[in-house]
Amino acid sequence: METIIVLDFGGQYCHLISRRIRDAGVFSEVLPNDVSVDELKKIKGLKGIVLSGGAASVYDKDSPKCDKEILNIGIPILGICYGHQLISFLEKGKVKSGESGEYGLTEMNLNVTSKSESELVKGLKQKQMVWMNHRDIVEALPAGYIVVASTKHSPVAIFENKKNKIFGVQFHPEVTHTENGQKLIENFVFNICKAKKEWDVSNYAEQIKKEIKKELGNKRAIIGLSGGIDSSTAAVLISQVIGDNLVAVYVDTGLMRYKETEFIRQAFESFDFKLRIVDAGKQFFKALKGITEPEEKRKIIGKTFIDVFEKAAKEENAEFLIQGTIYSDRIESGITKHSATIKSHHNVGGLPKDMKLKVYEPLRDLYKDEVRKLAKQLGIPDELVNRHVFPGPGLGVRILGEVTPEKADIVRRASHIIEEELKKQGWYDKVWMAFGVLLPIKSVGVQGDERSYKFPLVVRIVESQDAMTATYVKMPHKVLEIISTRITNEIKEINRVVYDITNKPPATMEWE
């Protein structure tokens, strides 16, 4: 099968590049930045190489590099952001820190002459919005390279060496915010690399099952079943391979959705695996008592989960803990050599180092929308496939400050009202996730002709494709007013509702 390789220089969107290439119908995988030229040459069907973004500066001594000979093996190469700068650096161009950084949407202008000649920008508009995330810029190009596009702060936003089929883009075409970003990626994959469409996510199910058989064999395993699509899909895949050797463990942490335990009982009663429900709310609240720092909360939740799972595993004589971890969880937790830790996901960065169970993550290389496609292929009901995303640490990351049962109940009821109204107004299936966030402050209000001093609640509603980037939803004010009125009327502890209009980045999906 023909392949495009992505070299990982630590960028948050590295794996997303590979995802976009697979979306186009060509297989792609991520390899470390220091892979040797000889190893690359051994890959059957190698059609192109992409150098990912990264957080470092190419001129720093310890910044990640690749073998310069990769540029000379005769295979088309595309550098993105850091990769764009690295190509220039390796080829003796000049990279420096810009006078002003570029973060977010930026207008890019194509060079008219280059537009008519460059295969990379074929079909793109003369002016379009691209998503930037950098301060360093390519100031001077190496010999043999030309400028294809520029922005206000990046004189070289796109370059190419037509003879050697080497290209660089300063922006991120892989994120959905970049206009015609997928078109540019497909131009590289099909027009330049001449790759064939041979890949589909359905191929991945069989590949994962083969891996499951190899990893688990006849050993017993438990899976942390949250009711979300990731763990549900992982449970179905695993059970299809090891059957009765899988036990699904749902842990009611006291930080779950409204009437979630009842939903879990009903939703999974017909599945072909044993379901255990563990009421561990008191245990989680005790562990979180007095804790306010977000990373510490996440790690405590992760450790407490493992304590519960290890006890269940001992009772079930299980050797493995299966988790529905997906790629966005892993990259934000800083799992690659050069990637930064944004937040420790409870089932990745939050895992204790001394745990006894072996962890296996069958969905670790997939994004949320890919998991949903896989779930539909496996016959998982729509009520699970189309559920809004819910964080592994639950309401613990939607309560700023100390987590208590009382505060969890407030957020749970408020989030239920938000989702209920979105369903009534026909918005639920149009957005990625919608929830409430409780702030550790109080504000003055007036209710029943009396002064009130109560909590404000933040409503957050976002749309996304893969959780790596997101935009706030421009909800009709009428719908927001209905939500606000219901929350302040039905939840006595709240007297003010505000709406979060921040995208990701600079914010994250959750508040902690």
Secondary structure, 3 states (H helix, E strand, C coil): CCEEEEEECCCCCHHHHHHHHHHCCCEEEEEECCCCHHHHHCCCCEEEEEECCCCCCCCCCCCCCCCHHHHHCCCCEEEECHHHHHHHHHCCCEEEEEEEEEEEEEEEEECHHHHHHCCCCCCCCCEEEEEEEEEEEEEECCCCCEEEEECCCCCCCEEEECCCCEEEECCCCCCCCCCCHHHHHHHHHHHHCCCCCCCCHHHHHHHHHHHHHHHHCCCCEEEECCCCHHHHHHHHHHHHHHHHHEEEEEEECCCCCCCHHHHHHHHHCCCCCEEEEEECHHHHHHHHCCCCCHHHHHHHHHHHHHHHHHHHHHHHCCCEEECCCCHHHHHHCCCCCCCCCCCCCCCCCCCCCCCCCEEECCCCCCCHHHHHHHHHHCCCCHHHHCCCCCCCCHHHHCECCCCCHHHHHHHHHHHHHHHHHHHHCCCHHHCCEEEEEECCCCEEEEECCEEEEEEEEEEEEEECCCCCCEEECCCCHHHHHHHHHHHHHHCCCEEEEEECCCCECCCCCCCC
